[in-house]
Every structure is written in structure tokens, then in C-alpha cells.
Amino acid sequence: MYYFFYIPVGTEARVRGTPWGTIALACANVGAFLFFRLAPGFEPEFYRLTLLPGEPSMITSITSSFLHAGWVHLLSNLLYLGILAPPIESRLGTTRFLIAYLGFAGLANLAQAGWMLAAAPDLASTPILGSSGAIAGVMGLFLVRLYFVRLRFASVTLLYFQGITRANKFALPAVVAIAAWFALQAIYQLVEPVEGTAYVSHLAGLGSGVGLGLLMGLAGEGRLERRLILGDRYAQKGEWFAALGEYEAYLAKRPGDPEVLIRAARVHRVTHQSSESLARFREAISGWLKRGEIEEACDAFDEMKRLLGDVTIPPGDLLRVARGYEERGRPSDASRAYEAYGRHHPEAAGAVTALLKCADIEWKALNNPGRALYVCQELLSYSSLTPEVERLARDRLRALEEALALQRGAA
């Protein structure tokens, strides 16, 4: 006798951030189950929240999706929810994800109710429970948006008479795994058309998820993300030009994505295309700054300087990076950025102020009056100084000379 059991255990899809919507749905399902199991006297309220085929409504179709017949029913649904929902929520956003989930719950359970009422009118008072229809809708979104990833499974094989038990892990492309699941649901529906598991709800949920995903244009977003994954795989294998082709194809559709611009800049540098690398670094830093993500912009500027040497970025961006360093307690980096601004863009507004700022940081934050003195001397060599700025620079220079003399005397 031979038995083969398998369960899904994960996916290769990345999850960005905390999936609060998925967590809230899981808590609502568990909370409802425990409440009606542990609190006595609420059976009438339980049945008022269930969907009856003879009394269909969108409200009870949704509320019944949070009710389950037993622990196995609940835990199996939570397993699929925990695997499939977080990657979709992180790509749709929590609000859109929750709206879609509740819509799937309502439509899938109503489809099951309609089928039961048409096929077996005597089951008009049989309640329909569970979130599997809604989760099947999420599976449909997953199929459209993340068709290129693989789902991971754990399996157990039992050879009963031989006394052999084998545990294994394997992965399948999402398209293959979900297509197989769909085929099984269709077969089960043909074998057990009315009573038992709500297979029509599963099929309707999957279909509504696929339809909504196509209407939302998720297939196109999926193709773009697939290019990034392929680009990363090529880069890991050292196939630089193939990786660059995928990144540039992505950027042709999404030209301002700083994360991908950074990846393209790195590959351009590896392939000795320094000017293209510099252009991509500049675009990435500008993109981070426009988003207000100063830390990422500063990190990108650090990487650009490390890989490309003494290069610069547009003056406005450079000044914001310098301020970002200063605000984040990185005085040495801030000093270098202010100095680079003053040197590379001497005619820009704020160049003189940037050099004075550099001198102040070197003196007061880094305790390096010699370096600050050098910056002030360089500043006084500028021919475009106003009398007020020149006086300020000379005052700073005298103070630095005195500080340096005291430092040498103490030594």
C-alpha cells in the first residue's frame, strides 16, 4: 500500500515590509473560531453570520468566510493564507489587498451557494463556511502577478507494508502547482458535485482572482519583476551583459526606479563602462532624494565614490547628500561632501557657505583645525567673495590659526 502526502511550505517570492493585512485576516479567523468555540450560548449568532444557499447575501457571504467547521479546516486555510497572501499584499498594498480579499470571499461563496441551490434545492439550509474561496482568489492574483516564482512543498511517502517512510522537499513553478491544484478541484467537483468541500467556491475564487489580476495589469508588472530576477541571476553567475540587458529592459518601462538604477550602475562599472555607470548612479541618487529617502541616497553616493573615484553629482543633489550626512551624525562624510560641493561647483549658489560649513565641521566636530585652516585659505583664494563673506572667512582663519598655535604649544 502506497501513500503520498504533501503540503506547501513556502515560496521564493520576496515580501517587502510587514504584511499587516494578512496578519489581521489570520487574527480575525482565529479570533472568530475561538470565540464561538469557547463562549457558550452564541450558536444563534454563529448561524446568523453563515451563508445559507436559500438566503444568499453579500454580507453573510463575507462573514461566513471568517467561520470554520473545525481546527483542520481553519489551520489548512491559514497555511495557504500565510504562504500566498504576504507576497501579494506587499505588491498591491494593504488596502487594495484587503478589498480584493473580501470581494473574493463574497463572490466565491455566493457562487457555491448558487450551485448548491441549483443542483440540490434540498440543501438550501446547509451553511457554507470557510475562507478557502477568498484564498483561492489570492491564489489567482498570485498566478497572474508571480507566475514566474516557485512554490516549495514538503512531502511524506509511506510504503505501508514495506515499513518505509520518506520525507522530502521539492519545488514547482507557480504555474504548474496552481494548474495542478485547479485540475484537482475540478475533478473533485465532478466526483463529489454537491456535498462536502466547497469546490465551486475554490474554482470561482481562482477565476475571479485571475480576472481581477488581468484587469489590474498585474501580468505586466509580473513580467517586469521577472526581468529583475533574471538580471540578478545572470549577475550572480557573472553573465554581465545578459544581466545588463534585463536591467535596461526594465528601466525602459520604469526609468526612475533607483534600486534597479543602482544594479545597472554596478554592472556598467564591472564591464568598464564608467560613464554609463556614473550616469546611472546620478539618476539613482536623484531618485532616492526625490522620494525623501536620504539614507539610501547617501549610501549610493558612498558606493559611487568607492567604485568610480573622484566624481560628483549635480550641485543640488550633492548639497542634500551633504546635509543628509550631517543630520545622520556622519561628520567626516559631511565635510567631504561640502568640500566637494564648493570645489566642483564654485559658481553655484551656496558654494562659499558649503566650504565654511566644511571648515566648521573639521574644526568643531572632527577636532582637525589644520584641515579647517586649509579649507579657509582655499576659500579666500576665490575672487567672487563678497566683502561680508571675506570678512567672515578671515575671522574664521584667525581663530583657526590661534587654535592651531595653542594645539602646537600644548604638544
C-alpha positions as CSV (number, residue, x, y, z in Angstrom):
1,M,0.0,0.0,0.0
2,Y,1.4,3.4,-1.0
3,Y,0.5,6.8,0.4
4,F,1.9,10.2,-0.7
5,F,1.1,13.4,1.3
6,Y,2.3,16.9,0.6
7,I,1.8,20.4,1.9
8,P,3.0,23.8,0.7
9,V,5.6,25.3,3.0
10,G,6.8,28.5,1.2
11,T,7.5,30.5,-1.9
12,E,10.6,32.1,-3.4
13,A,8.7,35.4,-3.8
14,R,10.2,38.3,-1.7
15,V,8.0,40.0,0.8
16,R,8.6,43.7,1.3
17,G,7.6,45.1,4.7
18,T,5.3,43.6,7.3
19,P,2.0,42.1,5.8
20,W,-0.3,43.7,8.3
21,G,-3.4,42.9,6.3
22,T,-2.6,39.2,6.2
23,I,-1.9,39.2,9.9
24,A,-5.2,41.0,10.6
25,L,-7.1,38.4,8.5
26,A,-5.4,35.5,10.3
27,C,-6.2,37.0,13.7
28,A,-9.8,37.6,12.6
29,N,-10.2,34.0,11.5
30,V,-8.6,32.6,14.7
31,G,-10.5,35.0,16.9
32,A,-13.8,34.1,15.4
33,F,-13.1,30.4,15.7
34,L,-12.0,30.6,19.4
35,F,-14.9,32.9,20.3
36,F,-17.7,30.7,19.0
37,R,-15.9,27.6,20.3
38,L,-15.2,28.8,23.8
39,A,-18.1,31.3,24.5
40,P,-21.3,29.4,25.3
41,G,-24.7,30.5,24.1
42,F,-23.8,32.2,20.8
43,E,-24.9,29.4,18.4
44,P,-27.8,31.6,17.1
45,E,-25.3,34.4,16.3
46,F,-23.0,31.9,14.6
47,Y,-25.7,30.7,12.2
48,R,-26.9,34.3,11.5
49,L,-23.4,35.0,10.2
50,T,-23.2,32.0,8.0
51,L,-24.2,31.9,4.3
52,L,-27.3,29.8,3.5
53,P,-27.8,28.9,-0.2
54,G,-31.5,29.7,0.2
55,E,-30.9,33.1,1.7
56,P,-27.9,34.5,-0.3
57,S,-26.4,37.9,0.5
58,M,-23.1,39.5,0.1
59,I,-22.8,40.4,3.8
60,T,-23.2,36.8,5.0
61,S,-21.1,35.6,2.2
62,I,-18.2,37.6,3.6
63,T,-18.9,37.0,7.3
64,S,-19.1,33.2,6.7
65,S,-15.6,33.3,5.3
66,F,-14.3,34.0,8.8
67,L,-16.1,31.0,10.3
68,H,-14.7,27.4,10.2
69,A,-16.0,24.0,11.0
70,G,-13.0,22.7,12.9
71,W,-9.3,23.0,13.6
72,V,-8.2,21.2,10.5
73,H,-10.4,23.4,8.3
74,L,-9.0,26.5,10.0
75,L,-5.3,25.6,10.0
76,S,-5.3,24.4,6.4
77,N,-6.7,27.7,5.3
78,L,-4.3,29.7,7.5
79,L,-1.4,27.7,5.9
80,Y,-2.3,28.7,2.4
81,L,-3.1,32.3,3.5
82,G,0.3,32.7,5.2
83,I,2.1,31.4,2.1
84,L,0.3,33.2,-0.7
85,A,-1.1,36.4,0.8
86,P,2.1,38.2,2.0
87,P,3.8,38.4,-1.4
88,I,0.6,39.7,-3.0
89,E,-0.1,42.2,-0.2
90,S,3.4,43.6,-0.4
91,R,2.9,44.3,-4.1
92,L,-0.7,45.5,-4.1
93,G,-0.6,47.4,-0.8
94,T,-2.6,46.5,2.3
95,T,-5.8,48.5,1.4
96,R,-6.1,47.1,-2.2
97,F,-5.3,43.6,-0.9
98,L,-8.0,43.6,1.8
99,I,-10.6,45.0,-0.6
100,A,-9.8,42.3,-3.1
101,Y,-9.8,39.6,-0.4
102,L,-13.2,40.5,0.9
103,G,-14.5,40.7,-2.7
104,F,-13.2,37.2,-3.4
105,A,-14.8,35.9,-0.2
106,G,-18.2,37.3,-1.2
107,L,-18.1,36.2,-4.9
108,A,-16.7,32.7,-4.2
109,N,-19.2,31.8,-1.5
110,L,-22.1,33.2,-3.5
111,A,-21.0,31.0,-6.4
112,Q,-21.0,28.0,-4.2
113,A,-24.5,28.9,-2.8
114,G,-25.8,29.3,-6.3
115,W,-24.5,25.9,-7.4
116,M,-25.9,24.2,-4.4
117,L,-29.3,25.8,-4.8
118,A,-29.4,24.8,-8.5
119,A,-28.1,21.3,-8.1
120,A,-29.7,20.3,-4.8
121,P,-32.5,22.6,-3.6
122,D,-33.0,20.5,-0.5
123,L,-29.6,21.8,0.7
124,A,-30.9,25.4,0.8
125,S,-30.4,25.5,4.6
126,T,-26.9,24.0,4.6
127,P,-24.4,26.6,5.8
128,I,-21.3,27.5,3.7
129,L,-18.2,28.2,5.8
130,G,-14.6,29.0,5.4
131,S,-12.1,31.3,3.8
132,S,-10.9,28.9,1.1
133,G,-12.8,30.7,-1.7
134,A,-11.2,34.0,-0.7
135,I,-7.7,32.4,-0.5
136,A,-8.3,30.8,-3.9
137,G,-8.9,34.4,-5.2
138,V,-5.5,35.4,-3.7
139,M,-4.0,32.3,-5.5
140,G,-5.4,33.7,-8.8
141,L,-3.7,37.0,-8.2
142,F,-0.5,35.1,-7.3
143,L,-0.8,33.2,-10.6
144,V,-1.1,36.4,-12.6
145,R,1.4,38.5,-10.7
146,L,4.0,36.0,-9.6
147,Y,3.7,33.2,-12.2
148,F,7.5,33.0,-12.6
149,V,8.3,32.1,-9.0
150,R,8.4,28.6,-7.5
151,L,6.4,27.2,-4.6
152,R,8.1,24.9,-2.1
153,F,6.5,21.8,-0.8
154,A,7.2,19.2,1.9
155,S,6.1,15.6,1.2
156,V,5.9,12.3,3.0
157,T,5.9,8.9,1.2
158,L,4.6,5.9,3.1
159,L,5.2,2.3,1.8
160,Y,3.0,0.7,4.4
161,F,3.8,-3.0,4.1
162,Q,7.5,-2.4,3.5
163,G,7.6,-0.2,6.6
164,I,9.3,2.6,4.7
165,T,8.7,6.3,5.4
166,R,10.4,9.0,3.4
167,A,10.3,12.8,3.9
168,N,11.3,15.1,1.1
169,K,11.2,18.7,-0.1
170,F,10.6,19.9,-3.7
171,A,9.7,23.0,-5.6
172,L,7.4,23.6,-8.5
173,P,6.8,26.6,-10.8
174,A,3.7,28.5,-9.6
175,V,2.0,28.0,-12.9
176,V,2.4,24.2,-12.7
177,A,1.5,24.0,-9.0
178,I,-1.7,26.1,-9.3
179,A,-2.7,24.4,-12.6
180,A,-2.5,21.1,-10.8
181,W,-4.5,22.4,-7.9
182,F,-7.1,23.7,-10.3
183,A,-7.3,20.3,-12.1
184,L,-7.8,18.5,-8.8
185,Q,-10.6,20.9,-7.7
186,A,-12.3,20.3,-11.0
187,I,-12.0,16.6,-10.7
188,Y,-13.2,16.6,-7.1
189,Q,-16.2,18.7,-8.1
190,L,-17.1,16.2,-10.8
191,V,-16.8,13.3,-8.3
192,E,-18.5,15.0,-5.4
193,P,-20.6,17.7,-7.0
194,V,-22.7,19.0,-4.2
195,E,-22.0,17.9,-0.6
196,G,-18.7,18.2,1.3
197,T,-15.9,20.6,0.3
198,A,-16.9,23.8,-1.5
199,Y,-15.1,23.1,-4.7
200,V,-17.2,25.5,-6.7
201,S,-16.1,28.2,-4.3
202,H,-12.5,27.3,-4.9
203,L,-12.9,27.4,-8.7
204,A,-14.9,30.7,-8.6
205,G,-12.3,32.3,-6.3
206,L,-9.4,31.3,-8.5
207,G,-11.2,32.5,-11.6
208,S,-12.1,35.9,-10.0
209,G,-8.5,36.3,-8.8
210,V,-7.1,35.7,-12.3
211,G,-9.7,38.0,-13.9
212,L,-9.0,40.8,-11.4
213,G,-5.3,40.4,-11.8
214,L,-5.5,40.8,-15.6
215,L,-7.8,43.8,-15.3
216,M,-5.4,45.5,-12.9
217,G,-2.5,44.9,-15.2
218,L,-0.6,42.7,-12.8
219,A,0.7,40.5,-15.6
220,G,2.7,43.3,-17.0
221,E,4.1,44.1,-13.5
222,G,5.0,40.4,-13.2
223,R,6.9,40.4,-16.4
224,L,8.9,43.4,-15.2
225,E,9.7,41.8,-11.9
226,R,10.7,38.6,-13.8
227,R,13.3,40.7,-15.7
228,L,14.8,41.8,-12.4
229,I,15.0,38.2,-11.1
230,L,16.6,37.1,-14.3
231,G,19.0,40.0,-14.2
232,D,20.1,39.1,-10.6
233,R,20.6,35.5,-11.6
234,Y,22.7,36.5,-14.5
235,A,24.8,38.8,-12.3
236,Q,25.3,36.1,-9.7
237,K,26.7,33.9,-12.5
238,G,28.9,36.6,-13.9
239,E,27.0,36.9,-17.1
240,W,27.2,40.7,-17.0
241,F,25.9,41.7,-20.4
242,A,22.9,39.4,-20.1
243,A,22.2,41.0,-16.7
244,L,22.6,44.4,-18.1
245,G,20.1,43.6,-20.9
246,E,17.5,42.6,-18.3
247,Y,18.0,45.7,-16.1
248,E,18.0,48.1,-19.1
249,A,14.8,46.5,-20.4
250,Y,13.2,47.0,-17.0
251,L,14.4,50.6,-16.9
252,A,12.9,51.3,-20.4
253,K,9.5,50.7,-18.7
254,R,10.3,52.1,-15.2
255,P,13.0,54.7,-15.8
256,G,13.1,56.2,-12.4
257,D,13.5,53.1,-10.1
258,P,16.6,53.8,-8.0
259,E,17.1,50.3,-6.8
260,V,17.4,49.0,-10.4
261,L,19.4,52.0,-11.5
262,I,22.0,51.1,-8.8
263,R,22.1,47.5,-10.1
264,A,22.6,48.7,-13.6
265,A,25.3,51.1,-12.4
266,R,27.3,48.3,-10.8
267,V,27.2,46.1,-13.9
268,H,28.2,49.0,-16.1
269,R,31.2,49.5,-13.8
270,V,32.2,45.8,-13.9
271,T,32.0,46.0,-17.8
272,H,34.3,49.1,-17.7
273,Q,31.5,51.4,-18.9
274,S,32.4,54.1,-16.4
275,S,30.5,57.0,-18.0
276,E,27.3,54.9,-18.2
277,S,27.8,53.8,-14.6
278,L,28.2,57.4,-13.4
279,A,25.0,58.4,-15.3
280,R,23.0,55.6,-13.6
281,F,24.5,56.4,-10.2
282,R,23.4,60.0,-10.6
283,E,19.9,59.0,-11.6
284,A,19.6,56.6,-8.7
285,I,20.8,59.2,-6.1
286,S,18.4,61.8,-7.6
287,G,15.6,59.2,-7.4
288,W,16.3,58.5,-3.7
289,L,16.3,62.2,-2.9
290,K,13.0,62.8,-4.7
291,R,11.5,60.0,-2.6
292,G,12.9,61.6,0.6
293,E,15.0,58.5,1.3
294,I,18.2,60.4,2.3
295,E,19.9,57.4,3.9
296,E,19.7,55.4,0.6
297,A,20.9,58.4,-1.4
298,C,23.9,58.7,0.9
299,D,24.7,55.0,0.7
300,A,24.5,55.2,-3.1
301,F,26.8,58.3,-3.1
302,D,29.3,56.3,-1.0
303,E,29.3,53.4,-3.4
304,M,29.7,55.7,-6.4
305,K,32.7,57.3,-4.9
306,R,34.2,54.0,-3.9
307,L,33.7,52.5,-7.4
308,L,34.3,55.5,-9.6
309,G,36.7,57.7,-7.6
310,D,36.6,61.5,-7.6
311,V,33.3,62.1,-9.5
312,T,30.4,64.2,-8.5
313,I,26.7,64.7,-8.9
314,P,24.5,67.7,-9.7
315,P,25.1,70.5,-7.2
316,G,21.6,70.5,-5.7
317,D,21.8,66.7,-5.1
318,L,25.3,67.0,-3.7
319,L,24.2,69.6,-1.2
320,R,21.3,67.5,0.0
321,V,23.6,64.5,0.4
322,A,26.0,66.6,2.5
323,R,23.1,67.7,4.7
324,G,22.0,64.1,5.0
325,Y,25.4,63.0,6.2
326,E,25.4,65.8,8.8
327,E,21.9,65.1,10.0
328,R,22.8,61.4,10.5
329,G,25.9,62.0,12.5
330,R,28.5,61.3,9.8
331,P,30.6,64.5,10.1
332,S,33.6,63.1,8.2
333,D,31.4,62.3,5.2
334,A,29.5,65.6,5.5
335,S,32.8,67.5,5.5
336,R,34.0,65.8,2.3
337,A,30.6,66.3,0.6
338,Y,30.5,70.0,1.5
339,E,34.1,70.4,0.3
340,A,33.3,68.6,-3.0
341,Y,30.3,71.0,-3.5
342,G,32.5,74.0,-3.0
343,R,35.3,72.7,-5.2
344,H,33.3,71.2,-8.1
345,H,30.7,73.9,-8.2
346,P,32.4,77.1,-7.2
347,E,29.9,79.3,-9.1
348,A,26.9,77.6,-7.6
349,A,24.7,79.3,-5.0
350,G,25.9,78.2,-1.6
351,A,29.4,77.1,-2.6
352,V,31.1,79.6,-0.2
353,T,28.7,78.6,2.6
354,A,29.4,74.9,1.9
355,L,33.2,75.5,2.3
356,L,32.6,77.4,5.6
357,K,30.5,74.5,6.8
358,C,33.2,72.1,5.9
359,A,35.7,74.2,7.9
360,D,33.4,74.3,10.9
361,I,32.9,70.5,10.8
362,E,36.6,69.9,10.6
363,W,37.3,72.2,13.5
364,K,34.5,71.6,15.9
365,A,33.2,68.1,15.1
366,L,36.4,66.4,14.0
367,N,38.9,68.4,16.0
368,N,41.1,69.0,13.0
369,P,41.9,72.7,12.9
370,G,44.8,72.2,10.4
371,R,42.4,70.8,7.8
372,A,39.9,73.6,8.6
373,L,42.7,76.2,8.1
374,Y,43.5,74.8,4.7
375,V,39.8,75.0,3.6
376,C,39.6,78.6,4.8
377,Q,42.8,79.5,2.9
378,E,41.4,77.9,-0.2
379,L,38.1,79.9,0.2
380,L,40.0,83.2,0.4
381,S,41.5,82.5,-2.9
382,Y,38.1,82.8,-4.6
383,S,37.8,86.1,-6.5
384,S,34.0,86.2,-6.2
385,L,33.7,86.7,-2.4
386,T,31.5,89.5,-1.1
387,P,33.1,91.8,1.5
388,E,31.0,90.3,4.2
389,V,31.9,86.7,3.4
390,E,35.6,87.6,3.0
391,R,35.5,89.2,6.5
392,L,33.8,86.1,7.9
393,A,36.4,83.8,6.3
394,R,39.3,85.9,7.6
395,D,37.8,85.9,11.1
396,R,37.5,82.2,10.9
397,L,41.1,81.9,9.6
398,R,42.5,83.9,12.5
399,A,40.5,81.8,15.1
400,L,41.8,78.7,13.5
401,E,45.4,79.9,13.5
402,E,45.1,80.7,17.2
403,A,43.6,77.3,17.9
404,L,46.4,75.6,15.9
405,A,49.1,77.6,17.7
406,L,47.6,76.6,21.1
407,Q,47.5,73.0,19.9
408,R,51.1,73.0,18.9
409,G,52.1,74.8,22.1
410,A,50.3,72.1,24.2
411,A,52.2,69.4,22.3
